[in-house]
Amino acid sequence: MFVDIFNELLDEHNLNRKQFAEQCGIPYTTVVGWTKLERLPDFASLIKIADFFDCSIDYLAERNEQFRTNIYSNATEEKLLANFRSLSKENKNIVLKISENLSKD
């Protein structure tokens, strides 16, 4: 659901709704509507959100699953992503460095 993904992105970036609204240029009342009333953003807002968080609109709309071809890879990636999101900022940096070193091989 969009609201869950949006809230996760806010948490990952240590932002509250008001900070996001101010930094992204979207009215705070609109952001509250997404998160409290579970309204969906319009297309222009989706683009702003995707640009702000450097993610795809497909990710925000939970369409990633439909475009992947490798089922094993998909399940593994989702598990890795869920685990990564639960880490502290310091541990996220460690994991990123390890993954960069492993991908060089």
C-alpha positions, 0 to 999 in steps of 0.5 A: 500500500502506498501509505506504508511505502511512503511512511517507510521512506520518511523513516529511512530519511529521518523526516516527518510529514511536515519536513517532507512537505516543506522540502518537497514543495507539496502542501502539508495538508496534502501529505496528511491526506495521504498518510491519515486518510490513505488518499493516493497522490496525483501523478504530479505528486508521485513524480515529486515523491519519486524524485525526492526519494530517488525511487521509481513511481513503480516502487511507490505504486508497488508495481516492482513485482510485476516487472521482475523475471527471476522469482528466486532473486525477487524473494531474496531481494525483498528479504534483503531490502526488508532487513536493510530497512530495519538497520541503524544508519551506521549499520546501513553504511557498513552493509553498503560498503560490504556490498560494494566490495562484494560486487567488485569481484 
